[in-house]
Amino acid sequence: MSIESLNRTSVISEVYPEKISAKKDLSPNKVNIDVLKKRVLEEKKKERFQSRILMGMFCLSLAILGYIVV
C-alpha cells in the first residue's frame, strides 16, 4: 500500500509539473528593508536641507532689512 501511494505521488508530480511550480510562484514579492531605510533617510536629508535653506533666507532677509532701516 505504501509503494502504491509513492508511485501515485511521483506520477502526479510528473504529469503536472507546471501547476506545482506555479503554486510556488504565488508567494508575495519580498522587499529589501535596507532600500526602504535608505529612501527614508534620503527624504529626511532633503527635508532638512530645505528647512536650513529656508531659515538661512529668513535670517538673511532680516539682516538686509535691519541694515536698510538703520
C-alpha positions as CSV (number, residue, x, y, z in Angstrom):
1,M,0.0,0.0,0.0
2,S,2.8,2.5,0.8
3,I,4.5,1.7,-2.5
4,E,1.3,2.4,-4.4
5,S,1.0,5.8,-2.8
6,L,4.6,6.7,-3.5
7,N,4.2,5.7,-7.2
8,R,1.0,7.7,-7.4
9,T,2.7,10.8,-6.0
10,S,5.6,10.6,-8.4
11,V,3.1,10.2,-11.3
12,I,1.2,13.3,-10.3
13,S,4.4,15.4,-10.0
14,E,5.5,14.2,-13.4
15,V,2.1,14.9,-15.1
16,Y,1.5,18.3,-13.5
17,P,4.9,20.0,-13.0
18,E,3.8,23.4,-14.3
19,K,0.9,23.5,-11.8
20,I,3.3,22.7,-8.9
21,S,5.8,25.3,-10.0
22,A,3.0,27.9,-10.4
23,K,2.0,27.4,-6.8
24,K,5.5,28.2,-5.7
25,D,5.4,31.5,-7.6
26,L,2.3,32.7,-5.7
27,S,4.3,33.9,-2.7
28,P,4.3,37.7,-2.3
29,N,7.2,39.7,-3.5
30,K,9.9,40.4,-1.0
31,V,11.1,43.9,-0.2
32,N,14.7,44.7,0.8
33,I,14.3,46.7,4.0
34,D,17.7,48.4,3.5
35,V,16.4,50.0,0.3
36,L,13.4,51.4,2.1
37,K,15.5,52.7,5.0
38,K,17.8,54.4,2.5
39,R,14.9,56.0,0.8
40,V,13.5,57.4,4.1
41,L,17.0,58.6,5.1
42,E,17.4,60.5,1.8
43,E,13.9,62.0,2.1
44,K,14.8,63.3,5.7
45,K,18.1,64.6,4.4
46,K,16.4,66.5,1.6
47,E,13.8,67.9,4.0
48,R,16.4,69.0,6.5
49,F,18.4,70.8,3.7
50,Q,15.3,72.6,2.5
51,S,14.5,73.8,6.1
52,R,18.0,75.0,6.5
53,I,17.9,77.0,3.2
54,L,14.5,78.5,4.3
55,M,15.9,79.5,7.7
56,G,19.0,81.0,6.1
57,M,16.9,83.0,3.7
58,F,14.8,84.3,6.6
59,C,17.9,85.3,8.6
60,L,19.5,87.0,5.5
61,S,16.3,88.9,4.7
62,L,16.2,90.1,8.4
63,A,19.8,91.2,8.2
64,I,19.2,93.1,5.0
65,L,16.1,94.7,6.3
66,G,17.9,95.7,9.5
67,Y,20.7,97.2,7.5
68,I,18.3,99.3,5.4
69,V,16.2,100.5,8.4
70,V,19.3,101.6,10.4
